[in-house]
Amino acid sequence: MSNPDDTSAYKPVSFSATVITELMIPSYSNFGGKIHGGILLSLMDKVAYVCAAKHAGNYCVTASIDTVDFLEPVEVGDLVSLMASVNYVGKTSLVVGIKVVSENIKTNTVYHTNTSYFTMVARDEKNQPVQVPGLILENRTQVRRFLEARRRKQLKQHYKDESDKIVMPDDEHVCRKMLDGERCTIIN
Ligand SMILES: CC(C)(COP(=O)(O)OP(=O)(O)OC[C@H]1O[C@@H](n2cnc3c(N)ncnc32)[C@H](O)[C@@H]1OP(=O)(O)O)[C@@H](O)C(=O)NCCC(=O)NCCS
């Protein structure tokens, strides 16, 4: 174990690994006949919650979602499976990695529709953040996922620091110059 705290409270990744499978029914579709992105987001939030709450042993809230790119459209009649596991734990937060696949049951074709990372924060009965158990990594894949999640956390902080450096210039000419080449116009 690499951490000095009470490791008896640690839980293995497999303890909370969760799969939800749901049939895509017609009422889930958009005007184009494909499944609404929001339906998939809701299922992802649900599986993230189950996985996080099981690891934490507490109620959890969604703090952030690290990019959702829809790689393939999902069709009515497909079976969508969401595979979730805890990738990383901080103090009161943890990161759940979710892989979403969609299966056409007539052709047995399986598509990877997206992979996303949900940061969840554990709450106690008084709604205060509470420490989550440490994580027992059971194989090299889980070690890689932990390291990748830690790196994404560092990059997110870097991205925030860089974004905070953007200042709105007082001088209108400077502002216009900064927008050179962009597809926008200032009207007042
Ligand atoms: C997310 C939330 C719990 C953070 O609360 P907070 O008092 O700001 O907590 P802290 O700053 O002490 O952070 C607590 C943990 O959350 C993490 N965290 C907070 N905001 C985060 C964010 N935007 N992205 C990733 N992690 C975040 C912190 O890194 C910290 O992790 P650690 O304890 O493992 O080091 C709070 O903003 C909240 O309740 N948001 C609403 C959540 C919600 O209702 N979600 C459902 C969607 S409607």
The ligand as a Gaussian input file, in Angstrom:
#p B3LYP/6-31G(d) Opt

LIG

0 1
 C      -19.362000      19.566000      -5.617000
 C      -19.486000      20.142000      -4.227000
 C      -19.910000      19.045000      -3.264000
 C      -18.122000      20.683000      -3.782000
 O      -18.335000      21.209000      -2.524000
 P      -17.248000      22.159000      -1.827000
 O      -17.742000      22.578000      -0.516000
 O      -16.863000      23.202000      -2.813000
 O      -16.149000      21.136000      -1.549000
 P      -14.583000      21.262000      -1.569000
 O      -14.057000      22.429000      -2.312000
 O      -14.162000      21.073000      -0.149000
 O      -14.222000      19.955000      -2.411000
 C      -14.603000      18.685000      -1.971000
 C      -14.036000      17.702000      -2.964000
 O      -14.701000      17.852000      -4.200000
 C      -13.765000      18.081000      -5.227000
 N      -14.375000      18.983000      -6.187000
 C      -15.106000      20.086000      -5.897000
 N      -15.493000      20.671000      -7.029000
 C      -15.012000      19.917000      -8.048000
 C      -15.074000      19.997000      -9.452000
 N      -15.728000      20.989000     -10.080000
 N      -14.464000      19.055000     -10.193000
 C      -13.814000      18.044000      -9.599000
 N      -13.700000      17.901000      -8.245000
 C      -14.297000      18.836000      -7.493000
 C      -12.563000      18.699000      -4.548000
 O      -11.373000      18.489000      -5.291000
 C      -12.548000      17.927000      -3.247000
 O      -11.987000      16.648000      -3.466000
 P      -11.090000      15.914000      -2.346000
 O      -11.814000      16.013000      -1.029000
 O      -11.044000      14.486000      -2.819000
 O       -9.767000      16.579000      -2.321000
 C      -20.536000      21.302000      -4.165000
 O      -20.121000      22.325000      -5.040000
 C      -21.938000      20.864000      -4.521000
 O      -22.662000      20.356000      -3.681000
 N      -22.314000      21.049000      -5.796000
 C      -23.643000      20.630000      -6.247000
 C      -23.609000      19.137000      -6.557000
 C      -24.921000      18.668000      -7.115000
 O      -25.987000      19.027000      -6.628000
 N      -24.831000      17.850000      -8.142000
 C      -25.990000      17.348000      -8.824000
 C      -26.222000      18.129000     -10.073000
 S      -27.610000      19.161000      -9.926000

